[in-house]
Amino acid sequence: MDALKVRFQADADLNEEIVAGLFRREPEIDFQTAQDANLSGLPDQEVLAIAAREGRILITHDRRTMPYHFGDFIANETSPGVIVIAQNVSVRDAIEELLLIWTASDTEYWLNRIASLPL
């Protein structure tokens, strides 16, 4: 069976310049914006559930509450994963690292994992 290409979901707090820059670099990338998924104002558990239903790795800046809610979520559900980008990571570096993840990994690797950028 072929490995599936990772798909991303932007959290409502994610710097939109990261998503825009990724689309400029790689128009084929599957990265749903928070606006397209109607995530604004939703609690972390709902955001995680939506990303899971869509089979998308959640990309967030929320280092404060998301890791805790992710732990609770994967106790009962399967998650495509979460990547937390530190606020001090430049837009350029975030784009490069997400592009690397998109090109060099598959969905199985990220199941129920949480990672921080920079890697």
Residue, then its C-alpha position, 0 to 999 in steps of 0.5 A: m500500500d502506498a503511503l499517504k501524503v500528509r495534509f495540514q490544518a491551520d489552527a486559528d492562531l497560526n500566522e497566515e503568512i506561513v500558509a500563504g508562503l507554503f502555497r507560493r513555494e508548493p501550490e500542490i500542498d494540501f493545507q486547509t486554512a482555519q477560516d475554511a474549516n471555521l475554527s475561529g473561537l472553537p475549543d481545542q478539543e473541537v479543533l482536534a476533532i475536526a482535524a482528525r475527521e479530515g485526516r489533517i495534521l494540526i499546525t498551531h502556535d498554541r504551546r500553552t494549551m494544545p499539548y495538554h488537550f492533545g494528550d486527552f484527545i489521543a487517550n480516546e481518539t486517533s489523531p493525524g498529529v499536531i505540530v506546534i510552531a514556536q512563536n520565535v520561529s521565522v516565517r521562512d524557517a516554518i515554511e522550510e520545515l513544513l515543506l520538508i515534512w510534507t515532502a519527506s514523511d507520510t501520514e502513518y509517521w505522524l499518527n498520535r504524535i506531537a512535535s515542535l518546530p524547529l525540529 
